[in-house]
């Protein structure tokens, strides 16, 4: 039986986008013979939506979607097979067939691919002069801000404010980054699956002058936001009581966490977003960030982000962190081009302040 929705995706990828049969099969998790069968099929794609009939899976699609989403960010070894998900649904009362679950999984993956493709298109922000506008990557914007105009730690879909603190200690601005960087480095002793014992991780951070409460707060936050993970996804999927110490678990950095510390956290977009969400211990720096906090004007946003960047660099030097696995100054230098790009546009007078 030919699934016309899947047929449209496969033909579009193969004919228009010139994606190979092997790659299409990998993306959709189906065999290459199945891809060939869809490409050669005489079935035409309808110009109208297919009629929707009730399905025995309807009551379980939310649960299945949640499982598929959770598995999407796990390593291959940690993921459940679709067969296991089918059996778990049976335990919850699902009485339908495995084929229906497999079909839903394929459509879910297609939907994810289409959303990523759509989100990857550049959009344009409003500040402009004449016909010129600054491109803004919509995926980055949505990942940072969620549905809000400003960064909100609870609504941001992916981003985690690495510079936020739990105590009145500016040293803590760098604790989260140091944790992720340490887990990603060759410094710690790893188990067979690449995890580091919580006690060893805490000992390393104590060596930098942090307190146990600060470290534990960071571990809980990072695990909840998927920047680090335990073997069984504690905090993210398995709730952990507040009285239970995170010391007992093992951790490793995720791809989300690595992206934060290597590419994102020193960029203009990230610092612009989180500057107003971070306690600042320098009066002048705090006053300038607060002054421009509510503005959408690109020049004022640049001043705000640049002042916050200089504040963080000063704090980094003040505490003399000296570790091979993380150097904030080098990260700033690597992402300086993101500030230069914005500054170049401002200097050309391409943008005018809003009135």
C-alpha positions in Angstrom: 0.0 0.0 0.0 1.3 3.4 -1.0 1.2 6.2 1.6 0.6 9.3 -0.6 2.0 11.8 2.0 5.2 9.8 2.1 5.1 9.5 -1.6 5.2 13.3 -2.0 8.1 13.7 0.3 10.2 10.9 -1.3 9.5 12.2 -4.9 10.3 15.8 -3.9 13.6 14.8 -2.3 14.6 12.5 -5.1 13.4 14.5 -8.2 13.7 18.1 -7.1 16.3 18.1 -4.4 18.4 15.2 -6.0 18.9 13.4 -2.8 20.2 9.9 -3.2 18.0 6.8 -2.5 20.5 5.8 0.2 20.1 9.1 2.0 16.3 9.1 1.7 16.2 5.7 3.2 18.4 6.8 6.1 16.4 9.9 6.8 13.1 8.0 6.9 14.4 4.8 8.4 13.1 2.6 5.6 14.7 0.3 3.2 16.2 1.4 -0.1 13.8 -1.0 -1.9 10.9 0.7 -0.3 12.2 4.1 -1.6 12.6 2.7 -5.1 9.0 1.3 -5.0 7.7 4.7 -4.1 9.7 6.4 -6.8 8.5 4.0 -9.5 4.9 3.9 -8.3 2.1 4.9 -10.7 0.1 6.5 -7.9 -0.4 10.2 -8.3 -0.3 12.6 -5.4 -3.8 14.0 -4.7 -4.4 17.7 -4.9 -6.7 17.6 -1.9 -6.1 16.4 1.6 -6.8 12.7 2.3 -9.9 11.9 4.3 -9.0 11.3 8.0 -10.5 8.2 9.5 -10.4 7.3 13.2 -7.5 5.2 14.3 -6.8 2.9 17.2 -3.6 4.9 17.7 -5.3 8.3 18.1 -5.4 8.1 21.9 -1.7 7.3 22.0 -0.2 9.7 19.4 0.8 12.3 22.1 2.7 9.6 24.1 4.4 8.2 21.0 5.4 11.7 19.8 6.9 12.4 23.2 8.9 9.2 23.1 10.1 9.9 19.5 11.1 13.4 20.5 13.0 12.2 23.6 14.8 9.5 21.6 15.8 12.0 18.9 18.3 13.7 21.1 19.8 10.4 22.5 22.7 8.5 21.2 21.9 5.5 19.0 22.8 3.1 21.8 20.4 4.7 24.2 17.4 4.8 21.9 14.5 2.4 22.1 13.6 0.5 19.0 10.3 1.1 17.4 9.3 -2.4 18.3 10.0 -1.7 22.0 7.8 1.4 21.8 5.1 -0.7 20.2 5.2 -3.1 23.1 5.2 -0.3 25.6 2.1 1.1 23.9 0.5 -2.3 24.2 1.1 -2.2 28.0 -0.8 1.2 28.0 -3.8 -0.4 26.3 -3.1 0.1 22.6 -4.7 -2.7 20.6 -3.7 -1.8 17.0 -1.0 -3.2 14.8 2.7 -2.5 14.7 2.4 -1.3 11.1 0.3 1.6 12.2 2.9 2.6 14.8 5.6 2.3 12.1 3.6 4.5 9.7 3.1 7.1 12.4 6.9 7.1 13.1 7.7 7.6 9.5 5.3 10.5 9.2 6.7 12.0 12.4 10.2 11.9 11.0 9.1 13.5 7.8 7.4 16.3 9.8 10.6 16.9 11.7 12.6 17.1 8.6 10.2 19.5 7.0 10.1 21.7 10.1 13.9 21.9 10.2 14.0 22.8 6.6 11.4 25.5 7.0 13.1 26.9 10.2 16.5 27.0 8.4 15.3 29.6 5.9 16.5 33.1 6.7 14.0 35.7 7.7 14.6 39.4 8.0 14.3 41.6 11.1 12.4 44.9 11.0 15.2 47.5 11.4 15.9 48.8 7.9 16.8 51.7 5.6 15.6 51.7 2.1 15.6 48.1 0.8 18.3 46.8 3.0 17.5 44.5 6.0 19.7 42.4 8.3 19.1 38.7 7.8 18.3 36.8 11.0 18.4 33.0 11.2 14.9 32.0 12.2 16.0 28.8 13.8 18.5 30.5 16.1 16.0 33.2 17.0 13.3 30.6 17.8 15.7 28.4 19.8 16.9 31.3 21.9 13.6 33.1 22.4 10.8 30.5 22.0 7.5 32.3 21.6 8.7 35.5 23.3 10.4 38.7 22.1 13.0 38.4 24.9 14.9 35.6 26.4 13.0 33.6 29.0 14.8 30.7 30.7 11.6 28.8 31.0 10.3 29.2 27.5 13.5 29.0 25.4 13.3 25.7 23.4 17.0 24.9 23.3 19.1 27.7 24.8 20.4 27.6 28.3 21.8 30.8 29.9 25.3 29.5 30.8 26.1 32.7 32.6 23.2 32.7 35.0 24.1 32.2 38.7 22.5 30.8 41.8 24.4 32.9 44.3 26.0 36.3 44.6 29.3 35.1 43.1 30.5 36.3 39.7 32.8 33.4 39.4 29.7 31.3 38.9 29.2 32.9 35.5 31.6 30.3 34.1 30.6 27.2 36.1 28.2 25.7 33.6 30.6 26.2 30.7 33.4 24.6 32.7 31.2 21.6 33.6 30.2 20.9 29.9 33.8 21.5 28.7 35.3 19.2 31.3 32.9 16.4 30.4 33.7 16.9 26.7 37.5 16.9 27.3 40.0 14.1 27.7 40.7 15.1 31.3 38.2 13.0 33.3 38.2 9.3 33.8 35.3 7.8 31.7 33.4 4.6 32.0 32.8 2.4 29.0 29.9 4.6 27.7 31.8 7.9 28.1 30.2 9.0 31.4 31.9 10.7 34.3 31.1 10.0 37.9 29.3 12.8 39.6 31.6 12.9 42.6 34.6 13.2 40.3 33.0 16.1 38.4 32.2 17.9 41.7 35.8 17.4 42.9 37.1 19.0 39.7 34.8 22.0 40.1 35.7 22.4 43.8 39.3 22.7 42.6 38.2 25.9 40.8 36.9 27.4 44.0 33.2 26.7 43.5 31.0 25.5 46.3 29.1 22.2 46.4 25.7 23.9 46.3 26.6 25.9 43.2 27.9 22.8 41.4 24.8 20.8 42.3 22.6 23.6 41.1 24.5 23.7 37.8 24.3 19.9 37.3 20.5 19.9 37.8 20.0 22.8 35.4 22.3 21.5 32.7 20.7 18.0 32.8 17.2 19.5 32.7 18.1 21.6 29.7 19.8 18.7 27.9 23.3 20.2 27.9 24.5 17.2 29.8 22.9 13.8 30.4 22.9 10.7 32.6 22.6 7.2 31.3 18.9 7.1 32.1 18.0 10.8 31.3 17.5 11.8 34.9 16.1 15.3 35.4 15.1 15.5 31.7 12.8 12.4 31.6 13.1 10.8 35.0 12.1 13.3 37.8 14.5 13.5 40.7 13.4 14.7 44.1 15.1 17.9 45.3 16.5 16.1 48.3 18.4 13.6 46.1 21.9 14.8 45.4 23.1 14.8 41.8 26.4 13.4 43.0 25.1 9.9 42.7 24.7 10.0 38.9 27.2 9.8 36.0 27.2 12.5 33.3 28.4 13.3 29.8 28.1 16.3 27.6 25.4 16.3 24.9 25.7 17.7 21.4 23.5 20.6 22.6 25.9 21.3 25.4 28.9 21.1 23.1 27.3 23.5 20.6 26.7 26.0 23.4 30.2 26.2 24.6 32.0 25.9 21.3 29.9 28.0 18.9 27.0 29.8 20.6 27.7 31.3 24.0 30.1 34.0 22.8 28.1 35.0 19.7 26.3 38.3 19.3 22.9 36.6 19.1 23.4 34.6 22.3 24.9 37.5 24.4 22.3 39.9 23.1 19.6 37.5 24.3 20.9 36.5 27.7 22.4 39.8 28.8 19.2 40.9 30.4 18.7 37.5 32.1 22.0 37.5 33.9 22.9 39.3 37.2 25.8 41.7 36.6 28.1 42.7 39.4 29.6 45.8 37.8 27.5 49.0 38.3 28.5 50.6 35.0 28.0 47.5 32.9 24.7 46.7 34.6 23.5 50.3 34.0 24.3 50.2 30.3 22.6 46.7 29.8 19.5 47.9 31.6 19.4 51.1 29.6 19.1 49.2 26.3 17.3 46.1 27.7 13.9 46.9 26.1 15.2 48.2 22.8 14.8 46.4 19.4 17.1 49.0 17.7 20.1 47.1 16.3 22.7 49.7 17.4 21.4 49.7 20.9 21.4 46.0 21.0 24.9 45.9 19.8 26.0 48.3 22.6 24.2 46.1 25.2 25.7 42.9 23.9 29.2 44.3 23.6 29.1 45.8 27.1 28.0 42.4 28.5 30.8 40.7 26.5 33.4 43.0 28.0 32.0 42.5 31.5 32.3 38.7 31.2 35.8 38.9 29.8 36.8 41.1 32.8 35.3 38.6 35.2 37.1 35.7 33.5 40.5 37.4 33.9 39.7 38.4 37.5 39.4 34.7 38.6 42.4 33.5 36.6 40.9 30.3 35.3 43.6 28.4 33.6 42.3 25.1 32.1 43.2 23.5 28.8 39.7 22.3 28.3 38.0 25.7 28.4 39.3 29.2 27.6 36.6 31.9 27.5 38.9 34.5 25.9 39.7 32.2 23.0 36.0 31.6 22.5 35.3 35.3 22.4 37.9 35.7 19.7 36.5 32.8 17.7 33.0 34.4 17.7 34.1 38.0 17.3 33.1 37.9 13.6 29.4 37.8 14.7 29.9 41.2 16.4 31.9 42.5 13.5 29.2 41.7 11.0 26.6 43.7 13.0 29.1 46.6 13.6 29.9 46.8 9.9 26.2 47.3 9.0 25.8 49.9 11.8 28.9 51.8 10.7 27.6 52.0 7.1 24.5 53.6 8.3 22.4 50.9 6.9 20.1 50.9 9.9 18.4 53.8 11.5 17.0 53.9 15.1 13.3 53.3 15.4 11.2 56.4 16.0 
